[in-house]
Amino acid sequence: MQLTDDYGRTIKSLRISLTNRCNLRCLYCHREGDNRELKNESTAETFVNIVRAAKELGVSKVKFSGGEPLMRDDFEDIIRALPELKDISATTNGTYLEKRAQSLADSGLNRVNISLPSLSPEKYRGVTGGDVNTVLKGIDAAVDCGLTPVKLNMVLLKGINDTGIGDMMDFIRQYDGNVILQLIELMDFRGTSGYSVDIDGVEKFLESRASEVRERSMHRRRKYFIDGVEVELVRPIDNSHFCANCTRLRVTSDGKLKPCLLRNDNLVDVNNKEPQEITGLMKFAMGNREPYYKG
């Protein structure tokens, strides 16, 4: 059994927002596209039931996000209770990883994405309000615990970090391939279009330095191999190819299925439901799923 929408797109992975709480205030944060004012977080049991139902329908990968997922003290409990999957990952700001990387790895987490807009303490503080040194220690802890490959998510911001790509590549070289740099085009959810960079210019910069370029079939993302480091360029904006190849179903922190990142008018409530009922609601959600950008 599989979850396939009317456009022939089969769901292979879940992206679950465990909370909309966060200890930072990143200027580019889009809260997983969920602009509702959320009050109640779903229980660990609900999230586990959602994953169990999804696995019965062919889903083999789960990524947890937030807000900041490590704001949940029961994150390790959730991971331990999951059925066997091909891949369990998390997107985090990294500020709690130094202390929890080992317990997360022991619980069954496979890898992490860590948000890191800049190596500069001043620029990092200006973008996030936090201390970059806590994140750098978190990266080391994640690598040491085998939560690899660690992917560093660098959202590109004009006039702030767009000249720091080379420094970030130099930084990850020390990890001998265990850390990958993801350069991410800014998604304007909060009136931040003034920070948008010339993404075509970034691509040309990477091409000019790369010894090898590969293209991932899903979303047509390009991977550049430059002087021993791997850099991936993520271009989600107005990308009909991205939408046409989307195989991800999102779950909000209050237990609703979210068929599309860019829509909140087609959510399906599965909070406090048993796996069998969730299975039926997932099939129903497929009828509300269509490409946001159709080309």
Secondary structure, DSSP 8 states (H G I E B T S, - for coil): ---B-TTS-B--EEEEE--S--S---TT--GGG--S-------HHHHHHHHHHHHHTT--EEEEESS-GGG-TTHHHHHHTS---SEEEEEE-STTHHHHHHHHHHHT--EEEEE-S-S-HHHHHHHHSS-HHHHHHHHHHHHHTT--SEEEEEE--TTTTTT-HHHHHHHHGGGTTSEEEEEE----SSS-GGG---HHHHHHHHHHH-SEEEE-TGGG-EEEEETTEEEEEE--TT-HHHHHT--EEEE-TTSEEES-TT--SS-EE-TT--HHHHHHHHHHHHTT---S---
